[in-house]
Amino acid sequence: MRSSSIVVLLLALLQPVVCISQSTTLVRHDDELVSELLSVKTGDQLAASSLLSNHRNLITRRICDSLLQAATTCSALGNSARSLFLCEIAKQAAKQLDDKKLLAFVFYKTGRMQFERDNISTAIKEFLQSKTLFEEAHSPRDLIYILGELGALHIYSADYKKAEEYSEQGLALAASLKDSSESAGALPDEYGMAFAWSNLGNVAKWKADYDSALDDFRKSLELWRELRQRGFWSAGNIADALVDIGHVYQVMGDHIQALNYLSQAGYSKDID
């Protein structure tokens, strides 16, 4: 690991006791700017804004990527306040770059972090803002996973009609782009499609259409397994799909099949 990467990680994990005086800090390279931004005390938006506005010439996509990586690390360690603060700094950096696609992805990552904390209504707002920006940036493949996860958010909020609408839109978009030359999104098409089929499985289960639910959940499972074969970490998603199938069989009274799939789910969590 590069020494600069180690510094970035340490600064992400250690919130400083005092706020650094940004006005006297000499920043000459983007690595130094990342380090200074990660040294800003959580909540000190003024200091972060000052650093960014005073060093516009050093702001690059790599700055935003480093901030998002640090935010993800903080989120995994349970420091949600720090992770969301770093996301807000990344948003500001993306705005100064005037990069709608990058800004859309930052909103998406912020929404994911809110989703993981069960802040569903806030996550939906972040995702909708991301969706609008991706549309304005003419990045349709990014919309596939946004629509899939928007559907998942509405499953969690028990708005099955909205979940169904977003999921069907995502699958239709994926089908229309299957043989197109549109640029790849930040995540594979199959990622959003897997969420969409899972959402539709939950909608069918809610409607008591258990055969359709099984079919949809199996399609989701197949896509998650395909993604894993391509190197994407998806053991948790595979386990979720197996549990969903098991629960449908349980409702149908087929306890042997239910036990079979639930047992597979327990094993799959240890795959990766």
C-alpha positions in Angstrom: 0.0 0.0 0.0 1.3 3.5 -0.9 2.3 5.6 2.1 -0.1 8.3 1.0 -2.9 5.7 1.1 -2.0 4.8 4.6 -2.1 8.4 5.6 -5.5 8.8 4.1 -6.9 5.8 5.9 -5.5 6.8 9.3 -6.9 10.3 8.9 -10.2 8.9 8.0 -10.4 6.8 11.2 -9.0 9.3 13.6 -11.1 12.4 14.2 -8.8 15.2 15.4 -9.3 16.7 18.8 -8.8 20.3 17.5 -9.6 21.9 14.2 -6.6 22.7 12.1 -6.2 26.3 11.1 -6.9 26.0 7.4 -5.8 29.6 6.5 -2.2 28.9 7.3 -2.0 25.4 5.7 0.3 25.2 2.7 -1.3 22.7 0.2 0.7 22.0 -3.0 -0.6 18.5 -4.2 -3.9 16.7 -4.3 -2.5 14.1 -1.8 -2.0 16.9 0.7 -5.4 18.3 0.0 -7.0 14.9 0.8 -5.0 14.7 4.0 -6.1 18.2 5.1 -9.7 17.5 4.2 -9.6 14.3 6.3 -8.2 16.3 9.1 -11.2 18.6 9.3 -13.2 18.1 12.5 -16.6 16.5 11.9 -19.2 19.2 11.5 -16.7 22.0 10.6 -18.2 22.6 7.2 -16.6 26.1 7.1 -13.1 24.7 7.3 -13.8 22.1 4.6 -15.4 24.8 2.3 -12.4 27.1 2.8 -9.9 24.3 1.9 -11.9 23.5 -1.3 -12.5 27.1 -2.4 -8.8 28.0 -1.8 -7.5 25.0 -3.7 -9.8 24.7 -6.7 -6.9 23.9 -9.0 -6.1 20.8 -7.0 -9.6 19.3 -6.9 -9.9 16.2 -9.1 -12.1 13.1 -9.2 -9.5 11.3 -7.1 -10.2 13.7 -4.3 -13.9 12.7 -4.3 -13.0 9.0 -4.6 -10.6 9.3 -1.6 -13.3 11.0 0.5 -15.9 8.3 -0.4 -13.4 5.5 0.4 -12.7 7.1 3.8 -16.5 7.6 4.3 -17.1 3.9 3.6 -14.4 2.9 6.0 -15.9 5.1 8.8 -19.4 3.7 8.0 -18.1 0.1 8.3 -16.7 1.0 11.7 -20.0 2.5 12.9 -19.0 6.2 12.8 -22.0 7.3 10.8 -21.6 11.0 11.7 -18.0 11.0 10.3 -19.0 9.1 7.2 -21.9 11.4 6.3 -19.8 14.5 6.9 -17.1 13.2 4.5 -19.9 12.5 1.9 -21.0 16.1 2.2 -17.4 17.3 1.6 -17.3 15.0 -1.5 -20.5 16.6 -2.7 -19.0 20.0 -2.4 -15.9 18.9 -4.3 -17.9 17.4 -7.1 -20.0 20.6 -7.4 -16.8 22.6 -7.8 -15.7 20.3 -10.5 -19.1 20.8 -12.2 -19.3 17.0 -12.8 -22.9 15.9 -12.6 -22.1 12.2 -13.1 -19.6 12.3 -10.2 -22.0 14.3 -8.0 -24.8 11.8 -8.8 -22.6 9.0 -7.6 -21.8 10.8 -4.4 -25.5 11.2 -3.7 -25.9 7.5 -4.4 -23.2 6.5 -1.9 -24.7 8.9 0.7 -28.1 7.2 0.1 -26.5 3.8 0.6 -25.1 4.8 3.9 -28.4 6.2 5.0 -30.1 2.9 3.8 -27.6 0.9 5.9 -28.7 2.8 9.0 -32.4 2.3 8.2 -32.9 6.0 7.5 -35.2 5.1 4.7 -36.9 8.4 3.9 -33.6 10.2 3.9 -32.0 7.5 1.7 -34.9 7.8 -0.8 -34.3 11.6 -1.1 -30.6 11.0 -1.8 -31.3 8.4 -4.4 -33.9 10.6 -6.1 -31.4 13.4 -6.3 -28.9 10.9 -7.7 -31.4 9.7 -10.3 -32.1 13.3 -11.5 -28.4 14.0 -11.8 -27.7 10.8 -13.7 -30.6 11.7 -16.1 -29.1 15.1 -16.6 -25.7 13.6 -17.2 -27.1 11.2 -19.8 -25.8 8.2 -18.0 -28.6 5.6 -18.4 -26.6 2.5 -17.2 -26.2 4.2 -13.8 -29.9 4.5 -13.7 -30.4 0.7 -13.7 -28.9 0.3 -10.2 -30.5 3.5 -8.9 -33.9 2.3 -10.0 -33.3 -1.2 -8.5 -32.2 0.1 -5.1 -35.0 2.7 -5.1 -37.3 -0.2 -5.5 -35.6 -1.9 -2.5 -36.1 1.2 -0.4 -39.8 1.2 -1.1 -40.0 -2.5 -0.2 -38.6 -1.5 3.2 -41.1 1.3 3.5 -43.9 -1.1 2.5 -44.8 0.9 -0.6 -45.1 -2.1 -2.9 -46.7 -0.1 -5.8 -43.7 2.2 -6.0 -41.3 -0.7 -5.5 -42.9 -2.4 -8.5 -42.8 0.7 -10.7 -39.1 1.4 -10.1 -38.1 -2.2 -10.5 -40.0 -2.7 -13.8 -38.5 0.6 -15.1 -35.0 -0.6 -14.2 -35.5 -4.0 -15.9 -37.0 -2.3 -19.0 -34.1 0.1 -19.2 -31.6 -2.8 -18.8 -33.3 -4.7 -21.6 -33.2 -1.6 -23.9 -29.5 -1.1 -23.3 -28.5 -4.8 -23.6 -26.8 -4.4 -27.0 -26.2 -0.7 -27.0 -22.8 1.1 -26.9 -23.7 3.2 -23.9 -20.9 3.7 -21.5 -20.8 1.3 -18.5 -22.2 2.6 -15.2 -20.3 2.6 -11.9 -21.9 -0.8 -11.2 -22.8 -3.6 -13.6 -26.3 -3.7 -15.1 -26.9 -7.1 -13.4 -26.4 -5.5 -10.0 -29.5 -3.3 -10.5 -31.4 -6.1 -12.2 -30.8 -8.5 -9.3 -32.3 -5.9 -6.9 -35.2 -5.4 -9.3 -36.1 -9.1 -9.5 -35.8 -9.4 -5.7 -38.1 -6.4 -5.3 -40.7 -8.0 -7.7 -40.4 -11.2 -5.8 -41.4 -9.4 -2.6 -44.2 -7.7 -4.4 -45.5 -11.0 -5.7 -45.2 -12.5 -2.2 -47.2 -9.6 -0.8 -49.9 -10.3 -3.4 -49.8 -14.0 -2.4 -48.7 -15.0 -6.0 -46.1 -17.4 -4.7 -45.2 -19.1 -8.0 -44.3 -15.7 -9.4 -42.4 -14.8 -6.2 -40.3 -18.0 -6.5 -39.6 -17.3 -10.2 -38.5 -13.7 -9.4 -36.3 -14.6 -6.4 -34.6 -17.3 -8.5 -33.8 -14.8 -11.2 -32.3 -12.5 -8.6 -30.3 -15.4 -7.1 -28.9 -16.3 -10.6 -27.7 -12.8 -11.2 -26.1 -12.5 -7.8 -24.3 -15.8 -8.4 -23.2 -14.6 -11.9 -21.8 -11.4 -10.3 -19.9 -13.4 -7.8 -18.3 -15.5 -10.5 -17.2 -12.2 -12.1 -15.4 -11.2 -8.9 -18.1 -9.0 -7.3 -18.6 -9.6 -3.6 -22.2 -10.8 -3.3 -22.3 -13.6 -0.7 -24.7 -11.6 1.5 -27.0 -11.0 -1.5 -26.9 -14.7 -2.4 -27.8 -15.6 1.2 -30.7 -13.1 1.2 -32.1 -14.5 -2.1 -31.9 -18.1 -0.7 -33.7 -16.9 2.5 -36.4 -15.2 0.4 -37.0 -18.4 -1.5 -37.0 -20.5 1.7 -39.6 -18.2 3.2 -41.9 -18.5 0.2 -41.7 -22.3 0.5 -42.4 -21.9 4.2 -45.6 -19.9 3.5 -46.6 -22.5 0.9 -46.2 -25.2 3.5 -43.3 -27.0 1.8 -41.1 -27.2 4.8 -38.6 -29.6 3.3 -37.8 -27.1 0.5 -37.9 -24.3 3.0 -35.3 -26.0 5.1 -33.2 -26.8 2.1 -32.9 -23.2 1.0 -32.5 -21.8 4.5 -29.6 -24.2 5.1 -28.0 -23.1 1.8 -28.3 -19.5 2.9 -26.4 -20.3 6.2 -23.6 -21.9 4.2 -23.4 -19.2 1.5 -22.6 -16.5 4.1 -19.2 -18.1 4.6 -18.4 -18.4 0.8 -16.4 -15.1 0.6 
